């Protein structure tokens, strides 16, 4: 099997720092959470945390509050 190159975002220093922080927190038994900018629900999914919006609000296309 041929090795694949990592995605371009793997080299973004800000995203790499966020991923490292999340990995360290999880290793210590913590989870990072942010509030959705549309509905204020707490988000823990990595994709939602990065977007600061949950899947329902992203689907709805709600305007940011």
N, C-alpha and C positions, 0 to 999 in steps of 0.2 A: 504494500500500500504506500502511495506517495504522500509525504507530509504536506500539509496545507499551510499556507501563510496565515498568520493571525489577522483578524479584521483590522481595517484602518484605525478604528476607534481605540484599539488596544494601545496605540502609540500616543493618544491624546493625554497629556500630563494630568489635566484636571480629572478626566474620567478614570485614569489609572489610579490617582490618589483616592478618589471616591471608592473604587473597587477594593483597594488595599485597606481602607478604613472599615468598609463593610466586612471584609474577610476577617480582620482582626477582632471586630466586635462579635461576630458569629463564633469565632474560635473561643472567645471568653464567655459565651452563652448569652450574648445580647443580640437584639435586632434593632436596626435603625428604622425610624418611622418619621414620616412627614405628613402634614395635612394637605389634602387636596385643595388646590387653589379655587376650585369651583364650589364644592359642597362641604368642605371642611372635614370630611371623613379622614380617619387615620389610615395611612397607606404603609405597607411593609414589603410588598412585592418590589423587586429590584427595578423592573421597568417602570412601575408607577412612581416609585421614589425618584427616579431620575427625571421623569416628566412632570413631577409634582401634580399629577392628575391621575385619578383612578380610571379603570377601563370603561366604566359606564359613562363618566363625564367625557372621556375621549371619544367614545362612540356617538354620544349625543352632540358633540361639538359645542358644548356649553361655553359661553364666554367666561373668561377668568374674572372672578369677583373683584 
